[in-house]
Amino acid sequence: MSYFITFEGPEGSGKTTQCQRLKQYLAGHGHDVLCTREPGGTSIGQQVRAVLFDQSNGAMIPEAEFLLFSASRAQLVREVIRPHLKKGGVVVCDRFFDSSLAYQGYGHRLDQGVLREITRLATGGLQPDLTLLLDLSPEEGLRRRKQ
């Protein structure tokens, strides 16, 4: 049986570490587990990630930012996530749509209905079976990131 599990949370909350730990645990119990991340996870997604995190792109408007995240997400879902789920595997993802809803929706005040529609198009309606939210104060997250 296939499962799609995502980790969400602020920077420095341990999402990547927990993804790897869950992968090891599930693989140790005989599951075919794939870990991936957003943005990224594919060649095209990595290129989009480079654009999104390039400090020289500081003037990027929130709509463009969201559409780039959505483009990376679309590629990841079709190229990596759906094929692995189709063959009965487990996919563990470091971030997914909830991050866009938080950052671009709540943070930049973009219309959440529009964000959900674009996401439905990008993902073909795929939603996680389980999302784990790691909670951490912003101060602690920044402290961890500096280490």
C-alpha positions as CSV (number, residue, x, y, z in Angstrom):
1,M,0.0,0.0,0.0
2,S,1.3,3.4,-0.9
3,Y,1.5,6.5,1.4
4,F,2.4,10.1,0.8
5,I,3.8,11.8,4.0
6,T,4.9,15.4,4.2
7,F,6.8,17.3,6.9
8,E,6.1,21.1,7.4
9,G,7.5,23.6,9.8
10,P,9.6,26.7,10.0
11,E,13.3,26.9,9.0
12,G,15.5,24.9,11.3
13,S,12.7,22.8,12.8
14,G,14.3,19.5,11.7
15,K,12.1,18.6,8.7
16,T,15.0,17.1,6.7
17,T,16.3,15.2,9.7
18,Q,12.9,13.8,10.5
19,C,12.3,12.8,6.8
20,Q,15.6,10.8,6.9
21,R,14.8,9.2,10.2
22,L,11.3,8.2,9.0
23,K,12.7,6.8,5.8
24,Q,15.2,4.7,7.7
25,Y,12.5,3.4,10.1
26,L,10.1,2.5,7.3
27,A,12.7,1.0,5.1
28,G,13.8,-1.1,8.1
29,H,10.3,-2.5,8.2
30,G,10.4,-3.5,4.5
31,H,8.8,-0.5,2.8
32,D,10.1,1.0,-0.4
33,V,10.7,4.6,0.7
34,L,11.6,7.6,-1.3
35,C,12.6,11.0,0.3
36,T,12.3,14.2,-1.6
37,R,12.0,17.9,-1.0
38,E,10.4,21.1,-2.3
39,P,11.4,23.0,-4.2
40,G,13.6,20.5,-6.0
41,G,13.6,16.7,-6.2
42,T,14.0,16.8,-10.0
43,S,16.5,18.3,-12.4
44,I,14.0,21.0,-13.4
45,G,13.0,21.5,-9.8
46,Q,16.6,22.0,-8.8
47,Q,16.9,24.7,-11.4
48,V,13.7,26.4,-10.1
49,R,15.1,26.1,-6.6
50,A,18.3,27.9,-7.7
51,V,16.2,30.8,-9.1
52,L,14.0,31.0,-6.0
53,F,16.9,31.1,-3.5
54,D,19.2,33.3,-5.6
55,Q,19.7,36.5,-3.5
56,S,19.9,38.6,-6.6
57,N,16.2,37.8,-7.2
58,G,15.1,39.8,-4.2
59,A,12.7,41.9,-6.3
60,M,10.6,38.8,-7.2
61,I,6.9,39.4,-6.7
62,P,4.9,37.0,-4.6
63,E,2.8,35.8,-7.6
64,A,5.9,34.8,-9.5
65,E,7.4,33.2,-6.5
66,F,4.3,31.1,-6.0
67,L,4.1,30.1,-9.7
68,L,7.8,29.0,-9.6
69,F,7.1,26.8,-6.5
70,S,4.0,25.4,-8.3
71,A,6.1,24.6,-11.4
72,S,8.6,22.7,-9.3
73,R,5.8,20.9,-7.5
74,A,4.1,19.9,-10.8
75,Q,7.4,18.4,-12.1
76,L,8.1,16.6,-8.8
77,V,4.6,15.1,-8.6
78,R,4.5,13.8,-12.2
79,E,8.2,12.8,-12.4
80,V,8.8,11.4,-8.9
81,I,6.0,11.2,-6.5
82,R,3.1,9.7,-8.5
83,P,5.3,7.0,-10.2
84,H,6.7,5.9,-6.8
85,L,3.2,5.8,-5.2
86,K,1.8,3.9,-8.3
87,K,4.3,1.1,-7.7
88,G,3.2,0.9,-4.0
89,G,6.0,2.9,-2.4
90,V,6.0,5.4,0.4
91,V,7.0,9.0,-0.4
92,V,8.3,11.3,2.4
93,C,8.5,14.9,1.3
94,D,10.3,17.8,3.1
95,R,7.6,20.5,2.5
96,F,4.7,20.5,0.1
97,F,1.7,22.8,-0.6
98,D,1.2,23.8,3.0
99,S,4.4,25.9,2.9
100,S,3.1,27.8,-0.1
101,L,-0.2,28.4,1.6
102,A,1.6,29.8,4.7
103,Y,4.3,31.8,3.0
104,Q,2.6,33.1,-0.2
105,G,-1.0,32.9,1.1
106,Y,-0.8,34.1,4.6
107,G,2.6,35.8,4.5
108,H,2.1,37.7,1.2
109,R,-1.7,37.7,1.4
110,L,-2.3,36.1,-2.0
111,D,-5.8,34.8,-2.6
112,Q,-5.9,31.3,-1.0
113,G,-8.7,30.2,-3.3
114,V,-6.5,31.0,-6.3
115,L,-3.5,29.3,-4.7
116,R,-5.6,26.1,-4.1
117,E,-6.8,26.1,-7.7
118,I,-3.3,26.5,-9.1
119,T,-2.1,23.8,-6.8
120,R,-4.8,21.4,-7.9
121,L,-3.7,21.9,-11.4
122,A,0.0,21.5,-10.5
123,T,-0.5,18.3,-8.5
124,G,-3.4,16.8,-10.3
125,G,-5.3,16.9,-7.0
126,L,-2.6,14.8,-5.1
127,Q,-2.8,15.4,-1.4
128,P,-0.6,13.9,1.4
129,D,-2.1,11.0,3.4
130,L,-0.4,12.5,6.4
131,T,1.3,15.9,7.1
132,L,3.4,16.3,10.2
133,L,3.9,19.9,11.4
134,L,7.1,20.5,13.4
135,D,6.7,23.5,15.7
136,L,9.6,25.7,16.7
137,S,10.0,29.4,17.7
138,P,11.5,31.6,14.9
139,E,14.4,32.5,17.2
140,E,15.3,28.9,17.8
141,G,15.0,28.1,14.1
142,L,17.3,30.9,13.1
143,R,19.8,29.8,15.8
144,R,19.8,26.3,14.5
145,R,20.2,27.5,10.9
146,K,23.3,29.5,11.9
147,Q,25.0,26.4,13.3
